[in-house]
Amino acid sequence: MWEMTTAPLKIADEYTGTLSPGGTPQRRTLGGATIIKASVGPMDNNAYLVTCTETGSAVLIDAANDSEHLMRIIDENAPELSLIVTTHRHPDHWQSLEDVVAGFASPTAASAVDGPELPVTPDRTVGHGDTLTVGALTFTVIALRGHTPGSIALSLKADGTTHLFTGDSLFPGGPGKTSGADEFGSLMSDLEQRVFGVYDDSTVVYPGHGADTTLGAERPHLTEWRGRGW
């Protein structure tokens, strides 16, 4: 097991959802849960540690990079790392997966499609509509096909609001990058039907890079996104 050997990291409790690359992680406190957002690695990847305050169980969403930094955040803020979820197969989202698994002996989950491409074989593969339980928290899996064939998002209801962790499938300003028109069309359809068609405007979006947004801020631009074709 990995053990912390340095001074505790600072976590900012004034949550804005906007981090400077490699800057101080931020903590959002909700009823029954906390969300720590950290920027890691040269591509400014977001990693999210969501902890059930009732039980101390936590999930890490994307063990993206900066292994020691991530493990210190976990060690200091999560009594038990119960699960590591990888949103998709692209390497910038799993550079630290092997290290974190080795350090905390935590089970892992990913989609059945992208899971075989990861350096650690998932203990559980998931599909659209499946749920993941972490302590008293329940996350719903949303398949968003296009950025990769097996990209997933996770939704969590807390304080009467949906919190949506979208990987690289949805950002402020539009869907994530796709490799062609068919993939773009697939991702847009999934976003329209499975995200914007299901969740209300107050839904908070936590993307794989950069600042947070809400569905209310993005919804007026759906037709524009369709028209631009990327």
C-alpha positions in Angstrom: 0.0 0.0 0.0 1.1 3.6 -0.8 1.7 5.9 2.2 2.0 9.7 2.2 5.4 10.9 3.2 5.1 14.7 2.6 3.1 17.6 4.1 -0.6 17.7 3.3 -1.7 19.4 0.1 -3.8 22.5 0.2 -7.4 22.1 -1.1 -9.3 25.3 -1.8 -12.9 25.3 -0.4 -14.0 28.2 -2.5 -15.2 26.2 -5.4 -15.3 27.9 -8.9 -14.7 24.9 -11.1 -12.0 26.8 -12.9 -8.5 25.6 -12.1 -5.1 26.8 -13.5 -3.1 24.0 -15.0 -1.5 22.1 -12.2 -3.0 24.6 -9.7 -4.5 24.1 -6.2 -7.3 21.5 -6.2 -10.8 22.7 -5.3 -13.4 21.1 -3.1 -17.2 21.4 -3.5 -19.3 20.4 -0.5 -22.8 19.0 -1.2 -25.4 17.3 0.9 -23.9 13.8 1.4 -20.9 14.2 -0.8 -17.7 16.2 -1.5 -16.2 16.7 -5.0 -12.5 17.5 -5.2 -11.4 18.6 -8.7 -7.7 18.5 -9.6 -5.8 19.5 -12.7 -3.1 17.1 -13.6 -0.6 16.4 -16.3 0.6 18.4 -19.4 -2.8 18.3 -21.0 -4.6 20.0 -18.0 -6.7 16.9 -17.4 -9.4 17.0 -14.7 -9.5 14.2 -12.1 -12.4 14.1 -9.7 -12.5 12.5 -6.2 -16.1 12.1 -5.1 -16.5 11.1 -1.5 -19.6 9.9 0.4 -19.6 11.9 3.6 -21.9 9.4 5.3 -19.6 6.4 4.8 -16.2 7.8 3.7 -16.2 5.7 0.5 -14.9 7.5 -2.5 -14.6 7.1 -6.3 -11.8 8.6 -8.4 -13.0 9.6 -11.9 -10.1 9.4 -14.3 -6.7 8.6 -12.8 -5.2 10.9 -15.5 -1.7 11.8 -14.5 0.6 13.1 -11.7 0.4 9.8 -9.7 1.9 11.1 -6.5 -0.2 14.2 -6.5 -3.4 12.2 -7.0 -2.5 9.7 -4.4 -1.8 12.4 -1.8 -5.2 13.9 -2.5 -6.8 10.5 -2.1 -4.8 9.6 1.1 -5.7 12.9 2.8 -9.3 13.2 1.8 -10.8 9.7 1.2 -11.0 7.2 4.1 -11.6 4.5 1.5 -11.1 4.6 -2.3 -13.8 2.1 -3.2 -13.7 2.5 -7.0 -11.7 4.1 -9.9 -13.7 4.8 -13.0 -12.1 5.6 -16.4 -14.4 7.6 -18.7 -12.7 6.5 -22.0 -9.6 4.9 -23.6 -7.5 7.9 -24.5 -4.1 7.7 -22.7 -4.2 11.1 -21.1 -7.1 9.9 -18.9 -5.3 6.8 -17.5 -1.6 7.6 -17.2 -1.8 7.1 -13.4 -4.3 4.2 -13.4 -1.7 1.5 -12.7 0.0 3.5 -9.9 -3.3 4.3 -8.1 -4.5 0.8 -8.4 -1.2 -0.5 -6.9 -1.2 2.1 -4.2 -4.8 1.6 -2.9 -5.8 -1.8 -4.2 -9.0 -0.3 -5.4 -11.3 -2.0 -8.0 -11.8 -0.3 -11.4 -14.6 0.2 -13.8 -14.9 1.3 -17.5 -17.2 0.7 -20.4 -17.3 -2.8 -21.9 -16.1 -1.2 -25.2 -13.2 0.9 -24.1 -12.2 -1.2 -21.1 -10.1 -3.7 -23.0 -7.9 -0.8 -24.2 -6.8 0.2 -20.7 -3.6 -0.8 -19.0 -5.5 -2.3 -16.1 -8.3 -4.8 -17.0 -11.5 -3.4 -15.4 -12.9 -5.3 -12.5 -16.3 -4.2 -13.7 -17.5 -3.3 -17.2 -20.5 -1.1 -17.5 -23.0 0.0 -20.2 -25.7 2.7 -20.6 -28.1 2.8 -17.7 -26.0 0.8 -15.3 -25.5 2.1 -11.8 -22.4 2.3 -9.6 -22.8 2.5 -5.8 -20.2 4.2 -3.7 -21.2 4.3 -0.1 -24.6 5.9 0.0 -24.1 7.6 -3.5 -25.5 6.2 -6.7 -24.0 7.1 -10.1 -25.8 6.4 -13.3 -23.7 5.4 -16.4 -24.5 7.3 -19.6 -22.9 5.9 -22.8 -21.9 8.8 -25.1 -20.5 7.2 -28.3 -18.4 9.3 -30.6 -15.3 10.8 -28.9 -14.4 7.1 -28.5 -16.7 4.2 -29.2 -17.0 3.4 -25.4 -17.0 6.8 -23.8 -19.1 7.2 -20.7 -20.4 9.9 -18.4 -21.5 9.5 -14.8 -24.5 11.3 -13.2 -25.0 11.9 -9.5 -28.0 13.5 -7.8 -27.1 15.6 -4.7 -28.7 18.5 -3.1 -31.5 18.3 -5.6 -29.1 18.9 -8.5 -27.6 16.5 -11.0 -23.8 16.5 -11.2 -22.6 15.1 -14.5 -19.0 13.9 -15.1 -18.6 13.9 -18.9 -15.0 13.0 -19.7 -14.2 14.4 -23.1 -17.8 14.1 -24.5 -19.1 17.5 -23.4 -17.3 20.7 -22.6 -18.3 24.4 -22.3 -18.9 25.2 -26.0 -19.7 21.9 -27.4 -19.0 18.1 -27.7 -15.5 16.7 -27.6 -13.4 16.0 -30.7 -14.4 13.2 -33.0 -12.7 11.6 -35.9 -15.3 12.0 -38.6 -18.9 12.9 -39.5 -20.4 9.6 -38.4 -18.7 9.8 -35.0 -19.8 13.4 -34.5 -23.4 12.6 -35.4 -23.4 9.7 -33.0 -22.1 11.9 -30.2 -24.5 14.7 -30.9 -27.4 12.2 -30.9 -26.4 10.7 -27.6 -25.9 14.1 -26.0 -29.3 15.3 -27.3 -31.2 12.2 -26.3 -29.3 10.9 -23.2 -28.2 14.2 -21.6 -30.1 17.3 -22.8 -33.3 15.2 -23.3 -33.1 13.8 -19.7 -31.5 16.4 -17.4 -32.6 19.9 -16.6 -30.8 23.2 -17.0 -29.5 23.2 -13.5 -27.3 20.2 -14.2 -23.7 20.9 -13.5 -21.2 19.5 -16.1 -17.7 18.5 -14.9 -15.6 17.9 -18.1 -12.4 16.1 -18.6 -10.4 19.3 -19.2 -11.1 22.9 -18.3 -13.9 24.7 -16.5 -17.3 23.4 -15.5 -20.5 24.5 -17.1 -24.2 23.8 -16.9 -26.7 22.3 -19.3 -28.6 25.5 -19.2 -25.6 27.5 -20.5 -25.0 25.0 -23.3 -28.6 24.0 -24.4 -29.2 27.1 -26.6 -26.3 26.1 -28.8 -27.3 22.6 -29.7 -28.5 23.6 -33.2 -25.3 25.6 -33.7 -23.2 22.5 -32.8 -25.1 20.4 -35.3 -24.6 22.9 -38.0 -20.9 23.3 -37.6 -20.4 19.5 -37.7 -17.5 19.1 -35.3 
